[in-house]
Amino acid sequence: MSLDQLNRIGCKLSAKLADISADPLAQIGLLVFCIIWFVARLPVEVLTAALSIMAITLSQMVLNKQNEREAESHRRDIALHAKLDELVRATSEARDEIAGIEDLEEDEIERLKVART
């Protein structure tokens, strides 16, 4: 089994576990489980360790999903800028220096914007 296949399986498993964990019934079940644990006087340290591991795991899954969204957003931004640059270059009245200004600092962009008016 390749690393890519393992990654896909892990992502599917993480997504499924996140969906299950987000369900209100699962959260109520966790609370009931914790109450039973305390009533039965089982070692609190074990429960604390298990809950901590679960919290860290869920946090990491959220961060991974956020990274995926940011990468997708970045890809869309690059494509949008490429389209806009193409339109600027294709318009005879547009200034060529406007194409690619997203890489400039804000004050330089403002200077180019004011120079047009």
Stockholm file with secondary structure:
# STOCKHOLM 1.0

chainA/1-117         MSLDQLNRIGCKLSAKLADISADPLAQIGLLVFCIIWFVARLPVEVLTAALSIMAITLSQMVLNKQNEREAESHRRDIALHAKLDELVRATSEARDEIAGIEDLEEDEIERLKVART
#=GR chainA/1-117 SS CCHHHHHHHHHHHHHHHHHHHHSHHHHHHHHHHHHHHHHTTCCHHHHHHHHHHHHHHHHHHHHHHHHHHHHHHHHHHHHHHHHHHHHHHHCTTSCGGGTTGGGSCHHHHHHHHHHHC
#=GC SS_cons         CCHHHHHHHHHHHHHHHHHHHHSHHHHHHHHHHHHHHHHTTCCHHHHHHHHHHHHHHHHHHHHHHHHHHHHHHHHHHHHHHHHHHHHHHHCTTSCGGGTTGGGSCHHHHHHHHHHHC
//
